[in-house]
Amino acid sequence: MKNEILDYIAQYDRIIILRHVRPDPDAIGSQAGLMELIKWLHPDKTVLMSGESDPEFDFLTRMDQVKDEEFEGALVIVCDTANRERIDDERFQKGAALIKIDHHPMVDSFGDVEWVDAKASSTSEMVYELFDSIESFQGKPPKPEMARYLYTGIVGDTGRFRFPNTTERTFAAAARLVSAPFSREEIYEKMYMKSEKMLRLEGYVLSSVEVKPSGAAVVHLPKSVLERFRVDAKEAAAIVNSFSALEGLKAWAFLVEEDDQIRLRMRSKGPEIHKLAEKYHGGGHPMAAGASAFTWEEAEAFSKELDTLCGQFV
Ligand SMILES: [Mn+2]
């Protein structure tokens, strides 16, 4: 599979790399890491990244402005995206060939080549392994920029090497990546330093959240609460992982009110939640998923279903 992908890359002069909407560190990390890898391997090729820019990741990299005609004859590679609907650039089919590289469980098959490895911690880990498979790079330290992107993606999707998706492969990748000089401190600071207001919000949520007998917990974060703590919807969603240690908890959701919808940020320690996410206009992993409700009634219906799902799980 890796060789097939490298063969495709060798055949095209222009390569456009995409990833999912509402990017996370692994989406950007795998996208930008793959770009650096291809540029290193083939300095003459044009490699572009497309997708909406997210200020949160400006410290990492920025997207290119890719013109429609640049898709013509190009190889398009989509990273970290299980289904076509979540690809952040609807022009993904305008290229001459399409490749998918992803670690989510297969939900939507697309592309001329699909490399899906649900056992990988992250797509960044897979891109690292693509790099590691290349003969001419054996024994060489990775390029610092590439290493920085891939390391960031792995750190993001493993919760700093704490989640059970962290394996020997993950540490093998990290071990070689950190042989390149880049600031790990900067990554941790940008991604995890919590401000005072975030700590206050976390305290508020932890003291008000109630774990139901089923093991489900739902945290309501309407605009009034966000305003009170002076955080935006994105910042509020960032503390969703702070709850895993609560007594008796099986699965939980943050209901975060945005301008046009209520985002349902779900996490689980047992019941598989991705199917429920799909039912509510979303998707994701069995233990981490995201969805949307468009009214509070719909959000309530979702909460009931989460409760039932947890109740059925033993
Ligand atoms: Mn990922």
Boltz pocket constraint, residues with backbone or C-beta under 6 A from the ligand:
constraints:
  - pocket:
      binder: B
      contacts: [[A, 26], [A, 27], [A, 80], [A, 103], [A, 121], [A, 122], [A, 123], [A, 157]]
      max_distance: 6.0
